[in-house]
Amino acid sequence: MERYENIEVVGEGSYGIVMKCRHKETGQIVAIKKFLESVENIHVRKLAFREIRMLKRLRHENLVSLIEVFKRKKRFYLVFEYLDHTILEELEAVGGGLGFELSRRHIFQVLRGLNFCHHNNIMHRDIKPENVLVSSHGVVKLCDFGFARISGPNESCTDYVATRWYRAPELLVGDARYGRAVDTWAAGCLYAEMLTGEPLFPGDSDVDQLYRITRLMGGLCHRHQSLLNRNSSHGRSLRKASVESLSYRHATLTNLNGPSAASARGPSGGLRSLRNHLPCCSSSGLDFLSQCLRMDPDTRPNCAQLLQHPLFMQDNFAERFLVELRDYVAKEAAGNPLLQLRRVEERRFSVMSLEEPPRVYATGALPRWSMKLAREPLDKISADVNVNADSLNQTRNCNGRANNRQTPEHPQQLPIQRKPLSRPRELSFIGPTNVQPNATYIRRLEHKGLLPMLDSNNGKSCTLPILASKESLLSSRVAPKRTKLDVSSSNAIAYGAVLIDGQAIAEQVLEEVKAEVEEWTRAGERRPKLIAILVGENPASKAYVGRKMKAAKAVGIDSETLRFSNDITREELLNSIKKINEDPTIDGLLVQLPVPEHINQQEVCQAVSADKDVDGFHLENIGKLSLNRKGIIPATALGVKELIVRSNIPTFAKNAVVIGRSKHVGFPIASLLHSDGTGETPGLDMTTTICHRYTPRVELEKHTKLADIVITCAGVPGLVTMDMIKPGACVIDVGITRIKTDEGKYRLVGDVDYDNVRKVAGHITPVPGGVGPMTVAMLMKNTMIAVKMLKSRSLKNGNLRYISS
């Protein structure tokens, strides 16, 4: 503390105090968090280490900046940039709410900060007005990462986090497998409070909190209702409440799915109840709140989707406000010298990003000096997007030094960007250049922001997109007119789309299903069983069935393949299917298509019981999907949706084109894309156009050039070409065709001219390795859906369609 002068205490908490201090050398005002307990206290040390680790990992203009960490007299001190006040102080000062425009500005920035955290697999878990700081220019920054943690699939977390008024239903009922959706819920509560000046759900106990939530938003989802009933029987939900005073509310909660559900939910839940509760809120604001406050966390949109909500898209708000925000951030950074001299122990920060955070490693044929950066993790690479010349001079390189502080070992800095500036989610590098006399590059700047570079020794050249304008770059010390680079291993940088790795995402889904199966069997239920019927000796069909059986074994599902010869009669096959339908120990059935020509394929699909139809081909399941009702969704369509959602590709109010009209693939995909995200089967809220292989190319090109997502499943190799795709669009190739190469070998290709389309697309799936693995993974997921639906209907109807053991 000898370098800082204490001015006053500005905040107190359970584990420490926050002091407003002045840096003695620079006069800069900072906020210092002092932990009151000794570092020998295990709990305090855990909180301190967690907050330090998170803030070292995260660097964004909507997250508070950690300047320094030190320890004195066995106590931790965290030095942060100082911001004027919190949203709580604004609410207390104004009274009656902050108004529509200011609330919209604040929540937009909160979502941007959370979106950056979630992209880095971090949950904040304590969003509330006092944890949101506001600068004098109106820049909002999230703080207090003591409860934050890295989130992984199916990880169990403590449910007793966040302040009660902002806790999501899954936390209140004790669901340990919650995820980032808890932050989305808290953001919705925060927005409502900013509009009205009063907390939306001010419960005085866990039970009271749940009561208030369900009265306004409707009943708990089935999983949470079961958890509540189980946990309440042990007194968990009543640990801080008076049973006598809350007996009615507790009884109401534990019967939300019973006959009294309607009275518990009130006359109308969700959007209509919000409209009655917040009569002065705009229609877009009410819809935004209803999205954030969905009772089932699986249906809550993520932050990236919420940032595309009409609340922010109307009157060009997002675009206008981001321009203002850039100016404010640049001014604040220029006026704070300590932000340029951070002395945190590990220098592994990303430079401020004014766009969405990069999510991939650099790939392709990079020069040697770039390959060194490409092998580093993203949190070691300085990432900067669309930054003006002034802020560019103030950014930091990957070794933590300010770029305008030249050093002998790294005399020059060259900004290199992986994609053109017009594309979304650019990945930019600012790295050191080594002096190599034998490789001199002379550059010419062009108006399109491209930097052609020519090797004067061997004539090799490459074109690098640059960050700043011609004039600002010429006057900048960051990239002088002549620079010497060690670029001897390649003559070009390969630009391309972000590859959507279907195999990796499928493995995540299978791990989740495996955990679900284990939980199912631990509850005393028998292991699910899946039957596959294979007719004939088709090599491709054998391979597909083999992959499905292998996946079933990997997740713990009992499986069996019934093989029939090619000359089986229609009656024999249908009788075999009927026996499986009637067997209460079998939960899922799939018939591998195609079947021999003498058997009607459609008739076979309809013969499979809709309850056991894990392929989702039965008319009943297709009809439920069309009506946005809960059922078994075709596995390929569900896999495509999962690829889009897990790749964080914005869909709300975006345009999509599906090329393919089959009832098993094209139509279900289109249904999921355009369906309402609030239904029993949540869709992606896209404006969807369906084309097919016979759509005239001129018309097809008109549609695809407007599409943000293009999904092709026509089975026509080379159907989608580079000139048909809007720059930055997502291209998902479901088509698969076996073709013979010039060497006489066979290989699998999709509908997309992959090598060329990837040059303009923002995201793309490969063939193979894209949608195929996802189809298998979603079949396993559908099997678990089927077994749960069978048990539920058996209990409800008293039949023997399901036997538990």
N, C-alpha and C positions, 0 to 999 in steps of 0.2 A: 504493500500500500504506500510505500515511500514515494512512488511516482505520481500519486493521485491525492488530491485534496478533497476531503469529504464536505459536501455542501449540506445535504439533508437526507433523511430517510423518506423514500417515496412509496414504499410498499412493504408489507409484512406478510409472511406465510407460516405454515406449520414447520417448515424446515429451514427457513432463513429470512433474511431481509434484503431489500433492494435499496441501494443508496445512489443518490445523484452526486456525481463526483466530477472534478475538473482535472484533466491531465496537465501537470505542472509545466511541461516543456512547450506543448502546443496550445494550451488553453482550451482544448476541445472538451466539451461536456460528454460524459459517458454514464452508463448505468452499470453498477457493480452489484452482482448478486453474491451475498456472503452467506454460506451455510453455517448455521448456528452450532450444529453438533460437530463433534470431532470426526475426522475421517476414519477413526476406529469404529464408529457406529456403522454396522454393516448396511442397514437400510439407507442411511443418508449417503453412504459411499456409492451404493448401487444407483440411486437417483442421480447423483452428481455425474458419475461415469456415463450413465445413459444419456443425459442431456448433452454432455460434451461430445460423445460419440456421434449423436444425431446431428448436432450443429456443425461438426466437422464434415460430415457427409453431405450436408445440404447447403447450397449457396444460391439464393434466389432473391429477387428484389422484394418479394412479398413475405420473406422470412427474416426475422431479426438476425443481424450479423454478430457473430461472436468474434471479438477482437483479440482477446488474450485470456489465458488461464494461468493462475499461479496458486501456490499453497503457502500459507503463513500460519505458524503456530497450530499446525495440524487441522487447518480449516481451508476449504476450497473457496477461491474467489474467481468468479466468471465476469469478465469485462465485456459488456455489450455496447453497441451504438445506442445513443439516447434518443428516444422519441417523446414528443410532448405529452401525450395522454393516451388513455385507453378508450375503447368504445363505451365501457361502463361509465367513465367520467363524462363522456358526451351525453349519454342518456340521462344521467343525474343532473347535468347542467341545463339541459333543454326541457325535459319533461314532456310527455305526450308523444314521444317518438322523434326520429330524425328526418322524416319526410321521405317521399318516394325516391327522389334523385340521389340523395346522399346515401340512403340505404342500399340502393342499387350499386353505386360505386363501391361501397364497402364490401358487400357480399361478393361482387365480381372479383375483387382482389383476394378475398378470403379463399374463394374457390380456386384461383390460380395458384395460391400458395399450397393448398391441399393437393391440387392436381400434381404439382411438382413432387410433393412428398410421396404421394401414392405411386407415381411413376418410378420412384426409387424404393418402392416396397416398404414404405414407412407409414404407420398410422399415428396420428397425433394423439387422439383419445381424450383430449381435454379442451375442446373448443368451447369458449364462453366469452362474454363481453370483456372480462378483465384480462383475458389472455390474447387480446387483439389490440395491438398498439397502432396509433395513428400519428403521423408526422405533421408538421406545420403546413406542408404542401398537400396533405390528404393522402399520402402513401400509407397503405395498411400493411402491417407486418405481424405474422403469427409469432408468438413467443411461448415460453414455458414448455419445453419438450421433456420434462421430467417423467411424464407418463407415456411418452412415445415409445414405439418399439417396431422392430422389423417384422413384417407380416409374411408368413409363408402359408401355402395351401394346407388346410387341415391341422394347423397348429392350435394347440389349446392355449388360451390366454386367460389371465385373471379377469373376471367380469366386474370387479369392483373398482372401476376407473371412471373418470369424468364426474363432474358435478351433477347431482341428481336431476336438476331441471333440464339438463341437456343430454341425459342418458337415453339411448335408444332402447326400444322394447327388448331386444335380444340381451342387452346387459341387465335389464331389470329382472328378467326371468332366469338368469344364470346360465345362458348359452355360452359355453367356453370357446366355441368355434366360430366366433364372430370375425368380421373383417373390416375393410375400409368403409363399409356402409355406415358404421357408427359415426364417422366424421361427417358424412352427408346428412345424417339426421340432425346432428348438432348444428350444422350450418343452417338448416331449415329453421330450427328453433331460434337461432341467432337473428336470422332475417326477420322473422315475425316479431321478435322483441324490438328490433330497430324500428320497425314500422309503427308499433303501438306504444313503445316505452314500457311495456309490461311483459314479464315472462309468459310464454304460451302455456306451459305446463308447470305451475309452481307447487308441486306436491310437497307435503311435509313428511312423507315416508315413501318407501319403495312401493307399497301397495297403493297408497294414495296417488303416487305418480302414475302407476299403471292404470288406475281407475280414470284419471283425467285424460290420459292418452286415448284409451279405448272409447270413452264417451264421445270424443271428438272425431277420432280417425277410424273407428270400427274395431272389430275383434282381432285377436291375435291370430297368426297363422297356426296351422295345426301343430307343427313342430314345437312352437313356443308355448302353445296351450298345454301340450303334454309335459313340457319342462316345468311350467308353472305348477301344474297339479302335483308333479312328483316332488319338486323342491319345497312347495308349501307344506306338504305333509310332514316335513322335517323342521318346519318353522323357519326355513331360510329366508323367505320373503317377509317375514314378520319380525325380523330380529331387532328392528328399531321402531316398531309400531305397537300401539296398544291394540290388542286383539279385540277388546270390548268395543272401542270406539270405531274400529274399522271392520267390524264383522260383516256388515252389509256389503261393503265394497269388496271384501275378500270373497264373499259368497258369489257376488256378481262376476268377479274376474274368473273364478274357477268354473263358471258355467257359461262362458262366452260362446261356446259352440253348441250349447243345448237349447232348449225351448225358450229360455229367457234371453237369448242372444240379442234379439231385436230391441228389447228394452234396455239392455246394457249398452248397445251402440247408440241409442238415441234415435230420433226420427230419421236421421240421415247421416251417414259417415262420410269421411273423405272430403271431396271438393265442395259439396253442398254445405256440409257442416262448417267448413272453413269460411265459406262465403257468409254464413250467418254470424260466425264468430268475429270475422274481420270485414265488416260491411264497407269500409272505406278503401280496402285493398283492390288494386286493379285486377282485371281478369288474368293477365299474364303473370302477375305476382301470385295470385291464388293458385294457378296451375303449377308454377314453380314450387310453391310450398307443398302442394299435394304430391309432387314428384319426390321431393326430399323426404317427406314424412310417410312414405309407404310402409305399411306394417310389416310386410315380408321383406327382409333385407336383400333377398335374391332378386327382387324386382326393382329395387332402388337404382336409378341411373348413377353412373360414376361422375366424377367431377368434370371430366372432359366432355361428357354428354351435356351436363348442366350448363357448361360455358357456351354451348350452342343453343340454349333455350331462347325462345322468342323474347323473354324478358331482357336479354342482352343484345339480341339481333335487331329488335325494332328500333326505328329512328337512327339506324347506323351507330348505335351507342358504342359497341365494342371497338369498332375501328377508330372512332373519334377519341374515345377515352384512352386507348392504348398510346396514341400519339402524345396526348397530354402526360400520361404516366412516364413515358420515356424521358420527356423533358424534366419532369420533377425528379426522377431517379438520378439523372445526370447532374442536376444542380446539387442535390444532396451529397452525392459521391464526391463532387469537386470541392465541396465545402468541408469535408471531413478527412483530414490528413491521416488519421489513425486507421481508416479503412484501407489505405494504401500500404500500411506497415504492420499488417497483422503478424503476430508472433505466436501463433498457436503451435503446439508441439509438433503435430503432424501437418505438413503443408499439402493437403490433398483436397483442395477445394475446387469447385467449378466456378468460373467467372460468372457474374450476373447474366442471366439469360432473359431477354425480353420476349421470347416466344416459348413454345412448349419445350420441355427438356428433351435432349437427344436420348434415344433409347437403344442405340446399336453401336457396335464397333465399326471402325472404318474397314472396308473390305476392298478387294480388287487389286490391280497392279499398281502399287504405290512406289514412288522413288524411295531409296534407302533411308533418307532422312525422315520420310513420312512413316515408313514401316515401323520405326522405333516407337513413334507415337501410337500407331494403330494397334500395337500389342499391349498398350497400357490400358488398365480399366478406365471407365469413363470418369470416375471421380478423380483420376490423376491427370486427365486431359483438360486443358482450359477450353471451355466451350463458350462461344460468343456468337450472337446472331444479330445482324442488322444494327450494329452499334455505330453511332456517328464517330467522326474522326477524333473529337475531343475525348469522348469516353474510351475510345480505342487506345489512346495514349495512356490512359490511366488503368487499363486492365493489367492482369498479372499473367506471367507465363507459367508453364507447368512446374517450374522450380520455386514458385512463390515470389519471384522478384517483380517489381513494377517495370513495365516495358520501357518507361522513359528514364530508367536508371540503368544505363548501359554498363556491362561488366566485361572484363577482358576476355573471359572464356566464351561468352555469348554476345558478340558485339552487335548483332542485327536480329530483328524479328520479322518474320514474313507471315502475314495472315493468309491462311489457306482454307477454303471452304469446300466441303465434300459435295454439295449439291448447289445448283443455281439458286439465287436469292428468291426466285418466284415460287419455289416449292416449299411445302410445309415441313416443319420439324427438321430444319437444316442441322448438319453437324459440322462445326467449324473448329479448326485447330490454330493455336498460336504457339509455335514451338521454336526452339533454337535452331540456327543454321550454322553448320560447321564450315570453316574456311578451307577450301580445297582449290589450290591454284590451277589445277588441271581441268577444272569444270566451271567455266565462267558463263553465266546466263545473263543475257541482256533482254530486258522486257519492254514491251510496248503496251500501253494502256488503251483500251477501247471503250466505246460508250456503253456497251452492254455489260460492263463489269467483268469482262474476261481478261485474263493476263496471259498472253502468249509468251512463252519463254523458249529461247533458242540456245542450244549448246554450241558455242563457237568452235569447239574442238571436233565433235563428230557429227554435227548437224541434227542431232535428236532434238525434238521439241515436245512441249506439253502445254496445255491450256488450263490455267487455274482460275476459277471464279474468285473474286476478291471481295472484301467486306465494305470498303469505303469508296467514295467517288474518286474520279481521276485527280481533281484539284486537291482534295484533302490528303490523298495518299502521296502525291508528289511533295507536299509540304510537310509530311510526317516523317519522324525518325523511325517509325515502325518498319517501313519498307522503302529504302532509298532507291534511287534510279538504277544503280548498279549494285548487284549483290552476288556473292560467290556461294554456291550451294554444292553440296555433295550429292549429285543426282546422276549416278552412273549406271543404275541397274534397270531403268525403265524409261520409255519415251512417252508415256502417257499415264494419266490417272483415270481409272475406270469409275465413272459415275453410274449409279444405278439405284433401283428401288430397294426399300427395306424388304428383306426376305422374310415372309411369314413361315416360320418353321412348324409345319403341321405335326411332324413327328414329336417335337419337343412339347407342344401344347397337348397332344394326345397323351403323352406320358404323364403330364400333370393331371389330366382328367382321370386316367386309370388309377393314379395314386389316390385321388379323392374317392373313387368308387371302391377301391380296396379298403380304405378307412371306413366307408359306409357299410360294407359287407361285414367287417370285423365288429362294428358297433351293433349291427343287426344280430349277429350270432351271439355276442356277449349278452344281449337282452333275452336270450333263451330261445330264439327262433332258429329253425333249421336253415342250413345253407341253401341259398337260391340255386335253382337248376335250370339250365338252358339246353334245349334240343335243337340241333341243326339237321335238316333233311337235304341230302345231296342225291340228285338223280342223274345218272349217266357218268361218263368218264371225261368230261371237259376239264383239261389241265388247269385253265384259269379258275374255274369254279372250285376245283380241289385246293388250289393255292389260297383262295379267299377264305374258304371254310377253315383251312388249317390255321390261318392268322386269327380268325375269330375264336377258335378253340384255345389257341395259345394265350390270347388276351384274357379269356374267361378263367383259365387256370391261374394266370398271374394275379388276378384280383380276388381269387378265392371263390369263384362261382363254379359249381359242379356243372360239367358239360358232357354232351354225348352227341356223336354224329351217326345218324341212321342213313345208310347207303342203299340205294336201290338201282337196279339195272336200267338201262336205257329203254327196255321194252316193257316196263311196268305199265299196267293199265290205269286208266283214269280212276276207275272205281277203287282199285287197290291203294292208290296214293291218297285218295280222299278218305278212305276208311282209316288209314294210318294216322292222318291228321286228326280225324275225329277222336280216336283213342287218346291221343296226346292232349287234345282239348279237355277231355273228361278226366284226365289224371290229375288229382289235386296235389300231387307231389312235384309236378312240373310247372314252372312259372313263366318260362319264355320259350317261344317257338319261332324259328325262321326257316323258310324254304329258299335254298340258294337258287337264284335265277341266273340264266334262263333254264326252263324245263324243256323236255323234248317237244317237238312240234305237234305231236298227236294229242298233247294235253293242253287245255286252255289255261294260260298263265293267269288271267284275271280270275278265273274260277278258283284256282289254287289259293290265290291271295285272299279271296273272300272266305275260303274254307277255314283259314286259321282264325281262332277266336280273337276277337278284338282286344280282349283283356291280356292275351299272351303274345300279341303281335308286336314283337320287339322291333321289327323292320318299320312299323307304322304304315303299312300299305293297305290295311283294311279300310273299307269305305267309311266305317264309323269313325275311325281315327282321322281320316282325311277331312271328314265333315266337321268334326270338333275343331280341327285346326282352322278351317274356313270360318267358323263361328267364334274363333278366339276363346274356345272352351278347353278345359283341361283334358288332356288325353295323351296318347303316345305319339310323339312327333317322328316322322321319318328320319332315320339316323343321319343320312347325308345332309339334309336340310338343317338339322340341329347342329351338326358338326360345322357347317358353314357359319351359322350364327355365332357359335362359340369362338371360331377363329376371329371373327370381326370384333366381338366383345373383348376377348382376352388380348387382342392386339391394340386395344384402346383407340379404335378408329371411330371418329365421330359419325353418328347416324341420324340424330334427331333433325328432322326437317331437311335432310339431304336427299339427293336424287340417286336412284339405283336403276340399273338395267340388268335384267335376267335374260340371257339368250338360251332358250330351252323351255319346252312346255310340257314335258312328261309329267304324268300325275304322281310319280314317285320321287322326282328330283326337282325339276324346274318349277312346277306349280307350288309345292310346299316351301321352297326357298322364297319365292315371291310373296307367299302368304306371311311368312315370318318377317320379311323385311318391311312390309307395309302395315302390319297389324299394330294396333294400339298397344303401347307399352304398359298400360294399366290393366290389361285383361288377365284372365286366368292363365293364358299362355302368352306371356309378354312378348310383344314384337319389338321392332326397332324404329317405328315411327318414320319410315322413309316414304318418299314419293316414288313409286315403283312402276317401271315399264317392262312388259314381257314381249320379247321378240323370239324368233326361232330361225332355223336354218334356211327357211325360204323367204324370210324378210329381205326385200331388195337391199343390196349393199348400200346404196345411197341413203335409204331411209334408216338402215341400221347404224350407219356412221353418224347421222344426225342425232340419234338418241344417245349413243355411247359418248359422243363428244361433250354432252351435257352432264354425264353421270359422274358422281363422286365415287361410286362403287359399281364395278362391272363384274358380273358373275356369269360365266359361260359354261353350259352343260349340254351342248348340241352334239358332241361327238364328231366334229368336223375339224381335222387338223389344219392349223394356219388360218382359222376363220377370223380371229381378232388380230389385227396388225397395229403397228406403232402409230400410224396416222389416224387411227380411230379413237385413241385414248386421250382424255384431257390430262395435261401435265399435273402430276401429283395424285391422280386417282388411284384407288385400290382395285386391283385386278385379281379375282379369285377364279382359278381354272379347275372346274369340276370334270370337264371332259377327259376321256382317256381312250386312246386308240393304239392298237398294236400295229406298227408298220415295219416293213422290211427295209433295211439299210442297203447301201451300195455293196457292202461287204457280204451281203447275204444273211446278216444277223437281224434279229428282231429287237425293237425297243419300244417303250411306251412314250407317247407324246400326248399333249393336251390340245385344246382348241386355240391356244394363244401362241403367237410367234414370240416365244419367251425371250430370246436373246436381244431382240429389238425393242419389244414392249417394255422391258425392264429399264430401258434408258429414259423413258418419260414417266413411267408410273411412280407413285409414291410408295405403294406396297404391292407385293405380288407373291403368289404361291407357286411353288415348283410342281412339276409332274415328272416322276412320282415324288412322294414326300410331302404333299400339301394336304388335300382334302381326304385322300384315301385312309391314312392312319386315324383321322378324326371320325370317319364313319364307323370303324371298328370300335373305337373308344366310346362313341355314343350308343352303340348297340349294348355295351355293358351297362351304361347308365340307364338305358331304357329297360334293361332286365330288372334293375333295382326298382325302377318306377312301377313296372308290372307287378312285382311281388308285393309291393306295398299296397297297390290298388286292389289286388286279389284278396289280401288279408282284410282290408277295410270293407270291401263289399261282402265278404263272407261273414264278418261280424255284424254288419248291418242287416243282411238278409237272412242270416241263420242257415246258409247253405254250406256245402262241403267243397267249395271250389278251391279252398286253400287249407292245407293241413300244416300246422306249425311245427310238428315234430313227428 
